[in-house]
Amino acid sequence: MTDGGIVGYVLGGRYEIIERIGEGSFFSAFKAIDTRTNKAVALKLLKKNVPQPNPEEWTKTVIATYVLSHPAIAKVYDAGFSEGIPYFVAEYVSGISLKERIKRTAPMCLANAIDIAIAIAEALQYAHKNGFCHGDLRPQNVFTGPDDQVKVTDFAITKALSSKTKDTVLHAVHYAAPEVCEGKEPTPASDIYSLGVILYEMLTGTVPFEAETPLAVAMRHAKDPPTPPSHLNVGIPKTIDGIVLKCLQKDPDRRYRVASSLLSDLKKVQESLRFGRPLNWVPADVEVAPRDTEEAIERNGHPFLAAISKAAMLVIGLALLALVITFWAVFYRAPKDVRIPSLVGVEAKQAEQKLLKLGLTPHIVEQWNDEIPKGMVIKSYPPPGIEVKQGRDVTIWVSKGPEQVLVPDVTFRMDEATARKVLQESGLVVGAVEEQYSDTVKRGYVISQEPKGNTWAAPGTQVALVVSKGPAEVTLPELYGKTEREARRILESLGLKVGEISREYNDIVPPGCVVSQDPPQFSVVPVESEVSLVISRGPEPALAFQTPDMGGEEPAPDRRFRVTVRVPDGPDPQQIQIQVTDQTGTRIVFDEPRSPGDRFTREILAYGDTVEIQVMSNGRVFFQRSYPRKGRR
């Protein structure tokens, strides 16, 4: 997957990338379509030049944020890895980032700035109560929609990144609290500090502390007092100065202790603006220097200093100059020139020590390499032999060993086809595929894999899959003609249950034996399914004869029979024949196709003292009986 071909790419078999919508310090952001729900989502991929997070920590931390559900927080839906690159999927927010809005409109209208700050504070209050702090709050992570809806994104995401990333990249130093700049973990108090910086920037168009380097900005956060916002924007009332400066206290304990306290003050301001009330109060424990007094000092000089004679000022100036010269002579030394040593093949820790001894600052970048053993230096920049000043940064590339890819987890949520595609996209090969029954995993979906997901493997490694066949199944045997007892035994041996049993007359199947079954034979059914049986009662009186009594001792030579036939179970249709044998010989008196269960009646004329009647189905006799003349043997 490359940046050039990423638009149109379906990540994880689910998220179709539509367009790139932004770039951050850690993530590239894209608009995508969730092909399962057909909804737009925001997809964020960790940049390849950012050190990889621990897979378990990444998954655990991002999944934990699923529980955050608040109108001012962009919801996180999913997280995973694609070709070894971490990503997460969140609610898509239309509109622009607050940073872009500040660039376009700052200094912002006080009422609008307060409304946005309230929405952010409400999000912080909810998250802090649920055990989460943002850790990377800045206007780039706040979006405002066309209806002025505010959404805070990327809650707690940086917590999942590697410690190396957090320690070395001062990507958000302008908004970071002093303690975070010193390397401490973010806290709710540091989120409140960051919100104070955002409010400051909305009202003035600039951040409280600027410098040439991120490190210098961090030092100003730690040491310099912020200029009150009203000194940059005369329209800002004293109350707002107090709220902002309370947020920006160096000591976390002197800031608002909880977001709800800040939210309460912001809502007081909102109400005062709505009803035209004066804003001349300040939060407790905050002092705001009056703007007029400071301007007077700048214009006329401090009253005490104005009383000092010019001669005294000259003496003080010369003393300060002497102090500066002495300090420079004692502490300042021009950096020496040193030569970059050869570090290729040297163990990383030894290489760091060599550079530190020379007064150089090592910066390590890890890289896959098939030739240089893991932990050894591949190359350095500046290259060996070059002379540089002490204090110079030297980048050393350290081998991570042969290239590895993160094996994606394809179990439970992917069918076999999707799993194959995801594994192939990660540079892996699908190995043996075994099928197993499973009561919990849907048919066709992956039950397990080897190597397991979220582990590292060499490109081209075969990944064996076990795919679900669904619940265990059996093929029903033919039970026709089996005794009821035998049929029960067969079904129970297959893990099946005997369902409803009904009984009916049958001219072919012996009494107590199976006439039919449901489901029918050769059906494939899950284990523990029920099978219903129809058991034969034996032949129904299939032929009913009415032999008229002729009266007298000498009956007439002809005999009449009224025969009622029920067609037995079996093929449809059946060729039914009625055959009569009497003193005139044997003859077929009925020969027609009929369906099972049909009933019909025929009158038969016979001659002689003994008459035999047979009824046949497809040539097979299913009824036969002799009828001697009454009173004759």
Secondary structure as UniProt FT lines:
FT   TURN            4..5
FT   TURN            7..8
FT   STRAND          10..11
FT   TURN            12..14
FT   STRAND          15..23
FT   STRAND          27..34
FT   TURN            35..38
FT   STRAND          39..46
FT   TURN            48..49
FT   HELIX           55..64
FT   HELIX           65..67
FT   TURN            71..72
FT   STRAND          76..82
FT   TURN            83..84
FT   STRAND          85..91
FT   STRAND          96..97
FT   HELIX           98..105
FT   HELIX           110..129
FT   TURN            130..131
FT   HELIX           139..141
FT   STRAND          142..144
FT   TURN            146..147
FT   STRAND          150..152
FT   TURN            155..156
FT   HELIX           157..160
FT   HELIX           163..168
FT   TURN            171..172
FT   HELIX           173..175
FT   HELIX           178..181
FT   TURN            182..183
FT   HELIX           188..204
FT   HELIX           214..223
FT   HELIX           229..231
FT   TURN            234..235
FT   HELIX           238..247
FT   HELIX           252..254
FT   HELIX           259..275
FT   TURN            284..285
FT   HELIX           291..300
FT   HELIX           303..306
FT   HELIX           310..331
FT   STRAND          337..339
FT   TURN            344..345
FT   HELIX           348..357
FT   TURN            358..359
FT   STRAND          361..367
FT   TURN            374..375
FT   STRAND          376..381
FT   TURN            384..385
FT   STRAND          387..389
FT   TURN            390..391
FT   STRAND          393..399
FT   STRAND          405..406
FT   TURN            411..413
FT   HELIX           416..425
FT   TURN            426..427
FT   STRAND          429..436
FT   TURN            443..444
FT   STRAND          445..450
FT   TURN            453..454
FT   STRAND          456..457
FT   TURN            459..460
FT   STRAND          462..468
FT   STRAND          473..475
FT   TURN            480..481
FT   HELIX           484..493
FT   TURN            494..495
FT   STRAND          497..504
FT   TURN            511..512
FT   STRAND          513..518
FT   TURN            521..522
FT   STRAND          524..526
FT   TURN            527..528
FT   STRAND          530..536
FT   STRAND          558..566
FT   STRAND          574..582
FT   TURN            583..584
FT   STRAND          585..594
FT   TURN            596..597
FT   STRAND          599..607
FT   STRAND          610..617
FT   TURN            618..619
FT   STRAND          620..628
FT   TURN            630..631
//
